[in-house]
Amino acid sequence: MIQQSFIKELTGIVGRDNILSSRKDLLAYSYDSTSRQEMPEVIVFPRSTAEVSGVIKAAHRDKVPVIARGAGTNLSGGTIPDRGGIILELSRMNRILDIDTANHRAVVQPGVVNLDLQNALAPFGFVFPPDPASQEMSTLGGNVGENAGGPHCLKHGVTSKYVYGMEVVLSDGEVINVGGSVEDNPGYDLRGLLIGSEGTLGIATRLTLHIIPKPETSRTLLVIFETLENASQTVSDIIGAGIIPGAMELIDKTTCWAIEQGISAGYPTDAEAVLLIELEGLQDSLDRQVRDISEICQKNKVRELRIAKTSAEQAALWQGRRGAFGAIARICPQYIVMDGTVPRNKMVPTIHRVDEIAKKYHLTIALVAHAGDGNIHPLILFDTGNPEEIVSARKAGDEICELCSSMGGTITGEHGVGLEKLHAMFTQFSSADLSAMRRVKEVFDPEGILNPGKLLPPEEDESLHETKEVAG
């Protein structure tokens, strides 16, 4: 339990206006975008690296858990304070410190919202490619912590490709700099450890990001199919033909219907699947790509191929896709968002198996996918008032994780492990793999105060898992 004297010490570091500890305030920071909820003990809003360091030093001394948090949009329980402690809320560290178009760099604090950076870059003709669906809310610190992707990661890659340097506060409050403003630096590349570590190894307080020129033009295609299989096969065939769209999203019938109930984005409600494809580049090359994609779609029995004629039509289609999770919430407030990735040539059998899992547990599972890179998001709908359905939904989620791993894929493509997928780590990694990761955690955070209990399953659970495997 945190004592009042400790809260007083934190107040001295960040100021009275940057501390919250009343019950109603703690409730507001007790959850993320999952169904989990646990109470923190104090919320701290630092405004500088020095203040973050001061808070961490105090927490390290008293062995108090610290959970770094931005907007709390994460979908894996990664910011749930399941061991109490401090929520280090970084949303007030939200300044864009520099935009350097000559060197294709932007320097930002971790609380900058992804879309705010995009809007700041637009007048210069630049973009920051990682664009998670939550970009209107999610912060860049969170994007780095989860190594976020998004629709355009198909062509451009995920967040780790665009972080050149970071200022990081370690678990004892020491401040270090990793990487820099150039592509290659001597020494160990600690960025690879810290990006995607979900706040378990250090807390980034300044980010040097790579930005790129905005494409000359773009085309948005809505391709409508009568079967998910034909849509999935089209994805593989397009990539196999050497065409790399800026984005290629797959959306199933349930999700299209939900989108149209709330947004009216222009999706059909009677087709089993659609592909939302965005092509970007030079005008002449796009005309050729549209023709080639049209031929591939015809071979896969496409029902209709629409090309957005105006920027408003493009915006509406993308608004529908980015709002898909919220649209599902309007018809079923509670659902589990899965986030597995499989090789593209395994998409069709994977989707078949997801359908079988839904039937096995008598559940509705909607499907959205960053189909171009095999990142699928099965959305498992369930009734929170039905205890049996809750159990079934959890079991279905576990089976989907195991399925993705067995297909040569991974249990998460961009949402992270957090609390939700701790035990799924056993399906992805060997005992030796997990042991090596735990040793890294011990080096960076020997007291175990940074986001404890996330990402790595407890060692004692490993033997229990092995016992169950033998029994099974």
Backbone hydrogen bonds, N-H to C=O, Kabsch-Sander energy under -0.5 kcal/mol:
donor,donor_aa,acceptor,acceptor_aa,energy
6,F,3,Q,-0.6
7,I,3,Q,-1.8
8,K,4,Q,-2.4
9,E,5,S,-1.7
10,L,6,F,-2.3
11,T,7,I,-2.3
12,G,8,K,-1.8
13,I,9,E,-1.0
13,I,10,L,-0.5
14,V,10,L,-2.3
15,G,11,T,-2.6
18,N,15,G,-1.7
19,I,16,R,-1.2
20,L,43,I,-2.3
26,L,22,S,-2.5
27,L,23,R,-2.3
28,A,24,K,-1.2
29,Y,25,D,-0.7
29,Y,26,L,-1.0
30,S,27,L,-1.6
32,D,36,R,-0.5
33,S,74,N,-1.8
38,E,30,S,-2.4
41,E,85,G,-2.8
42,V,85,G,-1.3
43,I,20,L,-2.9
44,V,87,I,-2.8
45,F,18,N,-2.7
52,V,48,S,-2.1
53,S,49,T,-2.8
54,G,50,A,-2.3
55,V,51,E,-2.4
56,I,52,V,-2.5
57,K,53,S,-2.4
58,A,54,G,-1.8
59,A,55,V,-2.4
60,H,56,I,-2.9
61,R,57,K,-2.1
62,D,58,A,-1.8
63,K,59,A,-0.7
63,K,60,H,-0.5
64,V,59,A,-2.4
66,V,449,I,-3.2
67,I,86,I,-2.9
68,A,66,V,-0.6
69,R,88,L,-2.4
80,I,77,G,-1.2
82,D,80,I,-2.0
84,G,81,P,-2.1
86,I,65,P,-3.0
87,I,42,V,-2.5
88,L,67,I,-2.2
88,L,86,I,-0.7
89,E,44,V,-2.3
89,E,87,I,-1.2
90,L,69,R,-2.9
90,L,88,L,-0.7
93,M,90,L,-1.7
94,N,92,R,-1.2
97,L,95,R,-0.8
97,L,107,V,-1.9
98,D,107,V,-1.7
100,D,105,R,-3.2
101,T,99,I,-0.6
105,R,100,D,-2.7
106,A,209,L,-1.9
107,V,98,D,-2.5
108,V,106,A,-0.5
108,V,207,L,-2.5
109,Q,95,R,-2.1
111,G,93,M,-2.7
112,V,109,Q,-1.5
114,N,138,S,-2.7
115,L,135,Q,-2.3
117,L,113,V,-1.8
118,Q,114,N,-1.9
119,N,115,L,-2.6
120,A,116,D,-1.9
121,L,117,L,-2.1
122,A,118,Q,-1.7
124,F,121,L,-1.6
125,G,122,A,-1.9
126,F,121,L,-1.6
127,V,212,I,-2.8
135,Q,132,P,-2.1
137,M,134,S,-2.5
138,S,134,S,-3.4
140,L,112,V,-2.7
141,G,110,P,-2.6
143,N,139,T,-2.2
144,V,140,L,-2.2
145,G,141,G,-2.3
146,E,142,G,-2.0
147,N,143,N,-0.7
148,A,143,N,-2.6
153,C,150,G,-1.9
154,L,151,P,-1.0
155,K,246,G,-0.9
156,H,152,H,-2.0
157,G,153,C,-1.3
159,T,148,A,-2.3
161,K,158,V,-1.7
162,Y,159,T,-2.6
163,V,160,S,-0.7
164,Y,162,Y,-0.6
164,Y,208,T,-2.5
165,G,208,T,-1.6
166,M,178,V,-2.5
167,E,206,R,-2.5
168,V,166,M,-0.5
168,V,176,I,-2.9
169,V,203,I,-2.8
170,L,168,V,-0.6
170,L,174,E,-3.2
171,S,444,F,-0.8
173,G,170,L,-2.0
176,I,168,V,-2.8
178,V,166,M,-2.6
180,G,164,Y,-2.4
190,L,188,Y,-1.5
192,G,189,D,-1.1
193,L,190,L,-0.6
194,L,190,L,-2.3
195,I,191,R,-3.1
196,G,144,V,-2.1
197,S,194,L,-1.8
198,E,145,G,-2.3
200,T,197,S,-1.5
203,I,169,V,-2.2
205,T,167,E,-3.1
206,R,167,E,-1.2
207,L,108,V,-2.9
208,T,165,G,-3.0
209,L,106,A,-3.4
209,L,207,L,-0.7
210,H,162,Y,-2.4
211,I,104,H,-1.9
212,I,127,V,-2.6
214,K,125,G,-3.2
217,T,281,G,-1.4
219,R,279,L,-2.4
221,L,277,I,-3.4
222,L,306,R,-2.6
223,V,221,L,-0.6
223,V,275,L,-2.9
224,I,222,L,-0.5
224,I,304,E,-3.1
225,F,273,A,-2.8
231,A,227,T,-1.6
232,S,228,L,-2.8
233,Q,229,E,-2.7
234,T,230,N,-1.8
235,V,231,A,-1.5
236,S,232,S,-1.7
237,D,233,Q,-2.4
238,I,234,T,-2.5
239,I,235,V,-2.1
240,G,236,S,-2.7
241,A,237,D,-1.3
242,G,239,I,-1.9
243,I,238,I,-1.8
244,I,242,G,-0.6
246,G,278,E,-2.0
247,A,278,E,-1.6
249,E,276,L,-2.8
250,L,369,A,-2.5
251,I,274,V,-2.3
252,D,367,L,-2.3
253,K,272,E,-1.5
256,C,252,D,-2.5
257,W,253,K,-2.5
258,A,254,T,-2.0
259,I,255,T,-2.7
260,E,256,C,-2.3
261,Q,257,W,-1.4
262,G,258,A,-1.0
262,G,259,I,-0.8
263,I,259,I,-2.9
264,S,259,I,-0.8
272,E,225,F,-0.6
273,A,225,F,-1.5
274,V,251,I,-2.3
275,L,223,V,-2.6
276,L,249,E,-2.8
277,I,221,L,-2.6
277,I,275,L,-0.7
278,E,247,A,-2.6
279,L,219,R,-2.7
279,L,277,I,-0.5
281,G,217,T,-2.2
286,L,282,L,-1.9
287,D,283,Q,-1.9
288,R,284,D,-1.5
289,Q,285,S,-2.1
290,V,286,L,-2.6
291,R,287,D,-1.7
292,D,288,R,-2.3
293,I,289,Q,-2.8
294,S,290,V,-2.4
295,E,291,R,-2.0
296,I,292,D,-2.0
297,C,293,I,-2.6
298,Q,294,S,-2.1
299,K,295,E,-1.7
300,N,296,I,-1.0
301,K,298,Q,-1.5
302,V,297,C,-1.7
303,R,224,I,-2.9
304,E,224,I,-1.3
306,R,222,L,-3.0
308,A,220,T,-2.7
308,A,306,R,-0.5
314,Q,310,T,-2.1
315,A,311,S,-2.6
316,A,312,A,-2.2
317,L,313,E,-2.2
318,W,314,Q,-2.2
319,Q,315,A,-2.4
320,G,316,A,-2.2
321,R,317,L,-1.9
322,R,318,W,-2.9
323,G,319,Q,-1.5
324,A,321,R,-1.7
327,A,323,G,-2.3
328,I,324,A,-2.2
329,A,325,F,-1.7
330,R,326,G,-1.1
330,R,327,A,-0.5
331,I,327,A,-0.7
331,I,328,I,-1.0
332,C,328,I,-2.0
335,Y,333,P,-0.5
336,I,380,I,-2.2
337,V,335,Y,-0.5
338,M,336,I,-0.7
338,M,378,P,-2.6
340,G,376,I,-1.3
341,T,410,T,-2.1
342,V,374,G,-2.2
346,K,343,P,-2.5
347,M,344,R,-1.6
350,T,346,K,-2.1
351,I,347,M,-2.7
352,H,348,V,-2.1
353,R,349,P,-2.1
354,V,350,T,-2.3
355,D,351,I,-2.1
356,E,352,H,-1.9
357,I,353,R,-2.4
358,A,354,V,-2.2
359,K,355,D,-2.0
360,K,356,E,-2.5
361,Y,357,I,-1.9
362,H,359,K,-0.8
363,L,358,A,-2.6
364,T,381,L,-0.6
365,I,363,L,-0.6
366,A,364,T,-0.5
366,A,379,L,-2.2
368,V,377,H,-1.4
369,A,250,L,-2.3
370,H,375,N,-2.8
371,A,369,A,-1.8
372,G,248,M,-1.7
373,D,370,H,-1.4
374,G,371,A,-1.3
375,N,370,H,-1.7
376,I,340,G,-2.6
376,I,374,G,-0.9
377,H,368,V,-3.2
379,L,366,A,-3.0
380,I,336,I,-2.8
380,I,378,P,-0.7
381,L,364,T,-2.5
381,L,379,L,-0.8
382,F,334,Q,-1.4
384,T,382,F,-0.6
386,N,383,D,-1.9
389,E,386,N,-0.5
390,I,386,N,-1.9
391,V,387,P,-2.0
392,S,388,E,-2.5
393,A,389,E,-2.8
394,R,390,I,-2.0
395,K,391,V,-2.4
396,A,392,S,-2.7
397,G,393,A,-2.2
398,D,394,R,-2.3
399,E,395,K,-2.2
400,I,396,A,-2.1
401,C,397,G,-2.1
402,E,398,D,-2.3
403,L,399,E,-2.5
404,C,400,I,-2.5
405,S,401,C,-2.2
406,S,402,E,-2.5
407,M,403,L,-1.5
408,G,405,S,-1.6
409,G,404,C,-2.4
410,T,341,T,-2.4
413,G,339,D,-0.8
419,L,76,S,-1.9
420,E,76,S,-2.4
421,K,417,V,-2.2
422,L,419,L,-1.1
425,M,421,K,-0.8
425,M,422,L,-1.1
426,F,423,H,-1.2
427,T,424,A,-1.2
428,Q,424,A,-0.8
429,F,425,M,-2.5
434,L,430,S,-2.4
435,S,431,S,-2.4
436,A,432,A,-2.1
437,M,433,D,-1.8
438,R,434,L,-2.4
439,R,435,S,-1.8
440,V,436,A,-1.6
441,K,437,M,-2.2
442,E,438,R,-2.2
443,V,439,R,-1.7
444,F,440,V,-2.2
445,D,441,K,-2.8
448,G,445,D,-1.7
451,N,66,V,-2.9
451,N,449,I,-0.8
454,K,451,N,-1.2
455,L,418,G,-1.4
456,L,454,K,-2.7
461,D,458,P,-0.9
462,E,458,P,-0.7
462,E,459,E,-1.0
463,S,459,E,-0.8
464,L,460,E,-1.0
465,H,461,D,-2.4
466,E,462,E,-2.4
467,T,463,S,-2.0
468,K,464,L,-2.1
469,E,465,H,-2.2
470,V,466,E,-2.2
471,A,467,T,-2.4
472,G,468,K,-2.6
